[in-house]
Amino acid sequence: MSDFQIGPVRQIALSVRDLARATAFYRDTLGLPLLFEVPRLAFFNLHGIRLMLSTGEGEGPPKEPHGTVLYYETADLSGTFATLRERGAKIIREPHLIAKMPDHELWMAFLEDSEGNLFGVMSEVRAH
């Protein structure tokens, strides 16, 4: 056996139908810094992980989005959820308790981006 270990996540690819609309959503609604754009691709800084939005490889019409789900962590789930609602993110499921752990509770909400991709916003609420 070698000492091989898989490294940390550095990039996440997300398929979109309309790159301009999706770029605006991730930049303006979620507030992610846009790193750069090239034809059919846009790259964002997601707290040290590169997020790549893509209309698909090769020529022809963009492919349908696939099942990638991103989960964003926040210390203030209620505030974050309210801001995303105000900015036009489609609400799929309001903030709700997922699990009670020995030292915290895991809360999540689910929304859709401009392309119909599901994403979650999560918060670990520590016991006082």
Buried (B, 14 or more C-beta within 10 A) or exposed (E): EEEEEEEEEEEBEBBBBBBEEBBBBBBEBBEBEBEEEEEBBBBBEBEEEBBBBBBBEEEEEBBEBEEEEBEBEBEEBEEBBEBBBEEEBEEEEEBEEEEEEEEEBEBBBBBBBBBEBBBBBBBBBEEE
